[in-house]
Amino acid sequence: MMDKSLQDTYATESVCFGCGPANPKGLHIKSFAQGDEVVAEWTPQPHHEAFTGALNGGIIGTLLDCHCNWTAAWHLMKKAGSDHPPCTVTADYAISLKRPTPTRGPVQLRARVVESTANRAVVEGELIAEGKVCDTCRGTFVAVQPGHPAYHRW
């Protein structure tokens, strides 16, 4: 596993709300490549709750969207033999909220690529809290080209 997160290695100036190291009010997700998966641990705060003890669904969506996006970028970088990930954006994603996500401690994010082309990856991810899968995601993430507003954002 890497010593520094993917975000801290490749996107130090990113202001993304979910994963940007440079956003002082962001969630600061830190994703790490681990074999064929990308993993992260994140600790919710009371202001991330929908109601006492349960994580807000929008925050869950942001965590999974950003983490799965980095999983796609990492995979596409490795597939291309590059030393820097392409800037990827979310083409689509669907979240399934399986059960209330407790906020009593850290949550784990795990994601893996299930299919890909040279510039697109389909990723499946999950959010685990207290040893149970609480939420899942499946999304498509695309490497953008020059002219797209997200091109060279990291």
VEXTIPA-223182 format. One record per residue (C-alpha): residue number from 1; residue in one letter; y, z, x. Coordinates in pm, whole numbers. Last residue first. Example, Ala and Ser with C-alpha at 12.3 -4.5 7.8 and 13.67 -1.06 7.14 Angstrom:
nufi = 2	kenu = S	py = -106	pz = 714	px = 1367
nufi = 1	kenu = A	py = -450	pz = 780	px = 1230
This chain:
nufi = 154	kenu = W	py = 1755	pz = -1067	px = -517
nufi = 153	kenu = R	py = 1957	pz = -1243	px = -786
nufi = 152	kenu = H	py = 1894	pz = -1569	px = -605
nufi = 151	kenu = Y	py = 1849	pz = -1764	px = -931
nufi = 150	kenu = A	py = 1913	pz = -1536	px = -1229
nufi = 149	kenu = P	py = 2190	pz = -1754	px = -1376
nufi = 148	kenu = H	py = 1967	pz = -2066	px = -1356
nufi = 147	kenu = G	py = 2129	pz = -2350	px = -1160
nufi = 146	kenu = P	py = 1875	pz = -2344	px = -880
nufi = 145	kenu = Q	py = 1524	pz = -2281	px = -1019
nufi = 144	kenu = V	py = 1366	pz = -1983	px = -1194
nufi = 143	kenu = A	py = 1019	pz = -1842	px = -1131
nufi = 142	kenu = V	py = 863	pz = -1772	px = -1472
nufi = 141	kenu = F	py = 711	pz = -1458	px = -1623
nufi = 140	kenu = T	py = 474	pz = -1456	px = -1920
nufi = 139	kenu = G	py = 393	pz = -1124	px = -2079
nufi = 138	kenu = R	py = 122	pz = -893	px = -2199
nufi = 137	kenu = C	py = 205	pz = -526	px = -2239
nufi = 136	kenu = T	py = 22	pz = -203	px = -2315
nufi = 135	kenu = D	py = 123	pz = 147	px = -2423
nufi = 134	kenu = C	py = -31	pz = 495	px = -2436
nufi = 133	kenu = V	py = -324	pz = 454	px = -2199
nufi = 132	kenu = K	py = -438	pz = 813	px = -2151
nufi = 131	kenu = G	py = -455	pz = 1031	px = -1836
nufi = 130	kenu = E	py = -153	pz = 1245	px = -1924
nufi = 129	kenu = A	py = 57	pz = 931	px = -1953
nufi = 128	kenu = I	py = -55	pz = 576	px = -1879
nufi = 127	kenu = L	py = 161	pz = 267	px = -1926
nufi = 126	kenu = E	py = -29	pz = -58	px = -1918
nufi = 125	kenu = G	py = 15	pz = -407	px = -1790
nufi = 124	kenu = E	py = -110	pz = -760	px = -1841
nufi = 123	kenu = V	py = 61	pz = -1044	px = -1659
nufi = 122	kenu = V	py = 79	pz = -1417	px = -1721
nufi = 121	kenu = A	py = 229	pz = -1591	px = -1420
nufi = 120	kenu = R	py = 447	pz = -1899	px = -1379
nufi = 119	kenu = N	py = 580	pz = -2103	px = -1085
nufi = 118	kenu = A	py = 274	pz = -2234	px = -898
nufi = 117	kenu = T	py = 40	pz = -2164	px = -1191
nufi = 116	kenu = S	py = -95	pz = -1830	px = -1306
nufi = 115	kenu = E	py = -350	pz = -1635	px = -1505
nufi = 114	kenu = V	py = -449	pz = -1269	px = -1547
nufi = 113	kenu = V	py = -190	pz = -1117	px = -1312
nufi = 112	kenu = R	py = -223	pz = -739	px = -1289
nufi = 111	kenu = A	py = -20	pz = -438	px = -1397
nufi = 110	kenu = R	py = -34	pz = -58	px = -1373
nufi = 109	kenu = L	py = 245	pz = 183	px = -1470
nufi = 108	kenu = Q	py = 195	pz = 559	px = -1440
nufi = 107	kenu = V	py = 392	pz = 820	px = -1632
nufi = 106	kenu = P	py = 533	pz = 1139	px = -1485
nufi = 105	kenu = G	py = 546	pz = 1465	px = -1679
nufi = 104	kenu = R	py = 611	pz = 1626	px = -2016
nufi = 103	kenu = T	py = 748	pz = 1302	px = -2164
nufi = 102	kenu = P	py = 453	pz = 1217	px = -2386
nufi = 101	kenu = T	py = 401	pz = 857	px = -2499
nufi = 100	kenu = P	py = 323	pz = 853	px = -2870
nufi = 99	kenu = R	py = 17	pz = 636	px = -2929
nufi = 98	kenu = K	py = -83	pz = 270	px = -2894
nufi = 97	kenu = L	py = 262	pz = 114	px = -2864
nufi = 96	kenu = S	py = 172	pz = -249	px = -2807
nufi = 95	kenu = I	py = 436	pz = -447	px = -2619
nufi = 94	kenu = A	py = 466	pz = -823	px = -2626
nufi = 93	kenu = Y	py = 632	pz = -1036	px = -2363
nufi = 92	kenu = D	py = 793	pz = -1375	px = -2337
nufi = 91	kenu = A	py = 970	pz = -1593	px = -2080
nufi = 90	kenu = T	py = 1064	pz = -1295	px = -1863
nufi = 89	kenu = V	py = 1246	pz = -1393	px = -1547
nufi = 88	kenu = T	py = 1137	pz = -1447	px = -1189
nufi = 87	kenu = C	py = 1338	pz = -1476	px = -871
nufi = 86	kenu = P	py = 1084	pz = -1596	px = -616
nufi = 85	kenu = P	py = 937	pz = -1334	px = -387
nufi = 84	kenu = H	py = 1012	pz = -1343	px = -14
nufi = 83	kenu = D	py = 777	pz = -1402	px = 283
nufi = 82	kenu = S	py = 610	pz = -1701	px = 119
nufi = 81	kenu = G	py = 243	pz = -1795	px = 122
nufi = 80	kenu = A	py = 287	pz = -1963	px = -218
nufi = 79	kenu = K	py = 17	pz = -1749	px = -383
nufi = 78	kenu = K	py = 154	pz = -1437	px = -213
nufi = 77	kenu = M	py = 505	pz = -1499	px = -347
nufi = 76	kenu = L	py = 369	pz = -1590	px = -691
nufi = 75	kenu = H	py = 171	pz = -1264	px = -704
nufi = 74	kenu = W	py = 465	pz = -1048	px = -595
nufi = 73	kenu = A	py = 698	pz = -1216	px = -847
nufi = 72	kenu = A	py = 441	pz = -1174	px = -1127
nufi = 71	kenu = T	py = 388	pz = -804	px = -1051
nufi = 70	kenu = W	py = 764	pz = -762	px = -1028
nufi = 69	kenu = N	py = 798	pz = -905	px = -1382
nufi = 68	kenu = C	py = 518	pz = -673	px = -1499
nufi = 67	kenu = H	py = 712	pz = -369	px = -1372
nufi = 66	kenu = C	py = 1036	pz = -489	px = -1527
nufi = 65	kenu = D	py = 886	pz = -563	px = -1870
nufi = 64	kenu = L	py = 665	pz = -253	px = -1872
nufi = 63	kenu = L	py = 946	pz = -10	px = -1795
nufi = 62	kenu = T	py = 1192	pz = -189	px = -2024
nufi = 61	kenu = G	py = 949	pz = -188	px = -2317
nufi = 60	kenu = I	py = 875	pz = 182	px = -2269
nufi = 59	kenu = I	py = 1250	pz = 252	px = -2255
nufi = 58	kenu = G	py = 1292	pz = 64	px = -2581
nufi = 57	kenu = G	py = 1006	pz = 259	px = -2736
nufi = 56	kenu = N	py = 1167	pz = 596	px = -2658
nufi = 55	kenu = L	py = 937	pz = 848	px = -2485
nufi = 54	kenu = A	py = 805	pz = 1136	px = -2695
nufi = 53	kenu = G	py = 846	pz = 1514	px = -2631
nufi = 52	kenu = T	py = 1140	pz = 1573	px = -2861
nufi = 51	kenu = F	py = 1233	pz = 1251	px = -3038
nufi = 50	kenu = A	py = 1300	pz = 899	px = -2910
nufi = 49	kenu = E	py = 1321	pz = 1044	px = -2559
nufi = 48	kenu = H	py = 1485	pz = 890	px = -2251
nufi = 47	kenu = H	py = 1768	pz = 1151	px = -2255
nufi = 46	kenu = P	py = 1505	pz = 1424	px = -2199
nufi = 45	kenu = Q	py = 1408	pz = 1271	px = -1861
nufi = 44	kenu = P	py = 1112	pz = 1047	px = -1790
nufi = 43	kenu = T	py = 933	pz = 1044	px = -1453
nufi = 42	kenu = W	py = 814	pz = 714	px = -1311
nufi = 41	kenu = E	py = 504	pz = 621	px = -1115
nufi = 40	kenu = A	py = 436	pz = 264	px = -1016
nufi = 39	kenu = V	py = 145	pz = 29	px = -955
nufi = 38	kenu = V	py = 99	pz = -340	px = -880
nufi = 37	kenu = E	py = -257	pz = -463	px = -896
nufi = 36	kenu = D	py = -477	pz = -696	px = -696
nufi = 35	kenu = G	py = -483	pz = -460	px = -396
nufi = 34	kenu = Q	py = -205	pz = -205	px = -435
nufi = 33	kenu = A	py = 141	pz = -361	px = -446
nufi = 32	kenu = F	py = 404	pz = -96	px = -512
nufi = 31	kenu = S	py = 665	pz = -82	px = -791
nufi = 30	kenu = K	py = 961	pz = 160	px = -789
nufi = 29	kenu = I	py = 1137	pz = 177	px = -1127
nufi = 28	kenu = H	py = 1497	pz = 286	px = -1084
nufi = 27	kenu = L	py = 1570	pz = 367	px = -1453
nufi = 26	kenu = G	py = 1931	pz = 252	px = -1427
nufi = 25	kenu = K	py = 2261	pz = 444	px = -1439
nufi = 24	kenu = P	py = 2352	pz = 399	px = -1070
nufi = 23	kenu = N	py = 2233	pz = 36	px = -1071
nufi = 22	kenu = A	py = 2190	pz = -70	px = -707
nufi = 21	kenu = P	py = 1815	pz = 1	px = -689
nufi = 20	kenu = G	py = 1760	pz = -233	px = -983
nufi = 19	kenu = C	py = 1436	pz = -173	px = -1170
nufi = 18	kenu = G	py = 1507	pz = -110	px = -1535
nufi = 17	kenu = F	py = 1883	pz = -158	px = -1568
nufi = 16	kenu = C	py = 1885	pz = -455	px = -1329
nufi = 15	kenu = V	py = 2165	pz = -411	px = -1074
nufi = 14	kenu = S	py = 1979	pz = -572	px = -784
nufi = 13	kenu = E	py = 2141	pz = -522	px = -441
nufi = 12	kenu = T	py = 1830	pz = -382	px = -268
nufi = 11	kenu = A	py = 1609	pz = -655	px = -412
nufi = 10	kenu = Y	py = 1328	pz = -741	px = -168
nufi = 9	kenu = T	py = 1212	pz = -422	px = 6
nufi = 8	kenu = D	py = 1364	pz = -158	px = -220
nufi = 7	kenu = Q	py = 1245	pz = -345	px = -531
nufi = 6	kenu = L	py = 896	pz = -406	px = -390
nufi = 5	kenu = S	py = 874	pz = -36	px = -313
nufi = 4	kenu = K	py = 881	pz = 85	px = 45
nufi = 3	kenu = D	py = 579	pz = 217	px = 238
nufi = 2	kenu = M	py = 357	pz = -69	px = 115
nufi = 1	kenu = M	py = 0	pz = 0	px = 0
